[in-house]
């Protein structure tokens, strides 16, 4: 019998943080959450010195080291990336339209005298939901986990410049999250709404800092168990690919940064392939 998927979604990191510190139904779940919010296993686990308390501070104050890594990576690959086709509105000229060009009229070019602003692509295709899978097992080092966030932020920069409205989701999933080994915890958090400008300090402190997953993320797994009236497993289950369980919204292009991105080379390959993939998708729409 397949495990039950238990979904937990937060509209912001601040909402997730508040939930982590809120009371739990069971005392052992409360104690597990408290331990992960106070845990300090060094930079190889959290990605920085100071443990979970330091990670929570970066979420409030920013993470310059993460911002630097994102900028350095993007600068190193920007010149080699394929060009992303834009979703901006373009001027369309014809015999009818919204604005009259008197110069075309005087030249006798009546078939091009009028112009209007139009989008050549179907409605909804310019929205990109970028899901960064931040989960990882205990054996995965912090150095490897950071690369998914770095790759995701690089792609966000490219596609935002091409006119896409980019929403960034931090997500992860674990199987056998509870002691009875009967449920999957599927957690997602909006770290950049598509209607807002990227907060680089917050993004660096979440999607590029493994301590975010290993503190607030762990508490969210425990919360999933608590909601189902279950005790969280000691190891909080085994990591599974979020892409296999996270729902796909309608009229939105959803793209995952997978767990296979673990170093600079794989991050570079993924960004290039993703730009080419999205470029091809837009080109196909324009040919319709």
N, C-alpha and C positions, 0 to 999 in steps of 0.2 A: 504493500500500500504506500502510495506517494505521500511525502510530507506535506502538511498544510503550509501554504505561504501566508505569512503574517506581514502586512505592509504597514510601514510607518513613514509618513512624509512630513517634512518641515518646510515652511515657506521662508525660513531664514535660519542662519546659524544661531542667532540670539534665542530663537524659539527652541532650538535643539538644546542649547545650553541650559535654559530654564527648565526644560523637561528632565535633563540629567540630574539636576539638584532637587527636583520635586520628590515628595515621598513615594515610596514603592509599597505595594500591597503586602509583600512578604519580607520579613526581616533579613533572610539570607540574601535576597536580591538587593536589598538596601545596602548590606555590607559589601557585596561584590562591587556595586556601583561606587561606593565610597572609596574602596581600595583602588579602583582604576583612576579615580579623580585625584588621588594623592600619590599615586605610584611614581617612582623615579628609578628607572632601570638604565639610565645613561643614554647617550646620543645614538648608540647602535639600535636602540628600541624606539625612542621618541623622536629621534632626528635632531636633538639639541640637548644641551645641558639644562638641568633644572627640572626635568621630568614633566609630569602632567600639569603642575601649577604654572610652570614657565610657558607651556603650550597654551594654556588658557589665557595667559597674559598677552601672548602674541596675537591672539584672536581679537583682543581689545585694542592693542597698540600697534599692530602690524609686524611684519617679519622681513626686514630689509635684506637678510641673507637670501631668502627665497625669491624676493623680487630681483635681486642681482642675478641669480641663477637663471631665472626666466628670461631676462633681458640678454644675457650673454649667449644663451642657447639660440634664441631667435635671431640675434644678429649674425651668429655663425652660419645659419642655414638659409637666411632670407634670400640671398642672391641665387640660390640653387633651386628655390621652390617654383613650381609651375604657376602661371598667372591665374588668379581666381577671377572668373567672370563675375561682373557686377550685377546687383539687383536694383541699382538706382533707376529712377525714372529717366526716360530718354525723350527727346523732342521728335515728334512724328509730323512730317509735312505732307500736305495733300490739298485737294480742292475744297475741303471743308475742315473746320477746326475751331479753336477758341480764340486765336490771335491772328491778326492779319499783318503780313509783312509787306509794307508798301513798296519796298525796293523790288521784291519779286513781282509785284503787280505792275510796276512801271516797266520792268523788263519783259512783260508779257508772259511770265511763267505762272499762268493762272492755276496750273495743276499742283503747284507747290507754294501758293501764296498764303495758305493758311497753315497754322501749326498748333499742336496740342501736346500736352505732357501725358505720356502713357507708359505703363509697365508692360514689357513684352512677355512676362512670365505669369503663369496662373497664380491666382491669389493663394497665399499660404506657403508657397514654395520658398519664400525668402526668409523663413523662420527656421533657425537651426537650434536644436536642443542638444547641447553637448554634454554627455554624461561621462564623468570621469570616475572610473571604478577604483576607489581608493583602498579597497580591502586587500588583505593579504594574511597568510598564515604566520604563525610565530617564527617560522624558520626564515622568512623573507626579511632581509636587512633593510633598515631605514633608507640606506643609499639607493636601493633598487626601487622602493615604493615611491620616492619623490618624482621619478621620471614621468609617470603618467600625468601628473599635474603640470609639469613643465611642458610636456608635449601638448596638452590640452590648451594651455594658455597661449602657446605659439600659434596654434590653429585658430584660436579665437581672434587673435590680432589680424591674421590674414583675412579671415572671412568677414570680420567687422569692417575692414577697409574696403571690401568688395560690396558692402551694402547690406550684408545679412544682419538680421536682428538675432543676436546670439544670447541664448540662455544657458547658464552653466549649472549643472547638477552634480553634486558629490554623492556617490551612491556606493553601496556594497551589499552583499548578501552572504549569509552563512546557513549551512544545513545542520540539522541536529543541534540547534541552538539551546534546546531545553534538555533537562535530565532524562526525560522519557524518549528523546530522540525522535520526535514526531512532527517537528515544525522547522520551517525555514524562516529566518528573519530577513526581510528585504527593506532596507532603509535608504531614503533619498532626501537630500536637503538642497534647497535653492541657495547657491552661493553667489550667483549673479542673475538677477531678473533681466529678462530681455529688454525691458523698458529703461534700464539704467546703465550708466557708465560703469565700467569695471573698477571695483575697489581693489587695487593691486595688493594693498596691505592685507586685507581679509583673505583674498584668494591665495596669496602666498602662504598664509598661516593655516589654510585648510587643505587645499588640494596638493600642495607641495610638501607639507609637513606631516609625516606619518603619525606624529603624536596626536593629531586631531582624530584620526580613526581609532587610535589606541587609547583614547580617553573618552571624549564625547561619543564617538562611534560605538565603543564597547558598551557604554551606558544605554545607548539606543537599542542594542541587541537585548540587553537585560530588560528594557522596557517592553519590548515585544513579548518576551516570555511572561512578564508581569501582567500584561493586558490579557493574556490567555489563561491567567491563573496557574501558571507553571513556574517551576524553579529553573533558573538559568543553569546551563551546564557549566562545569568548572572551567573548561577551555573555551566556552561560548561557541562551540561547534566548529565546522570546517568551512573555509572560504569557498564559495562557488561564484561563477561568473554572473554578475548582475544583469548582463545583457540577456541571459536566458530566462529571467523571471520578472524584470521590470517592464510594466506595460508600455506600449507605444501609443502616444497621443495622435489624434487625427489631424491631418493637414499640417503636420510639422515634421521636418526632417530630423530624425533622432540618430545620433552617432555616438558610439562608445569608444572611450580610450581603454583598451583591453589590458588584462594583466600581463600580456606578452611584452608590453613596453616596460623595460627594466633597466635600460642604460641609454647613453646618448645615441648610439647607432640605431637601436630599435625605435627610439623616439623620433629620430630624423626620418627613418623610413616610413613610419606611420603618418607623420605630418604630410610628407610628400604624396603618399598614396591617398590620403584623405582629401587634399586639395584637388588632386586629379579626379577623384571620384565625384566630388561636389561640382567641379568644373564640367565634367561630362554630363551630370544630371541637368545642369542649367542649360547647357548647349542642346540637349535633347528636347527640353521644354521649348526652346526658341525655334526649333525646327518644326514644331507642331503647327 
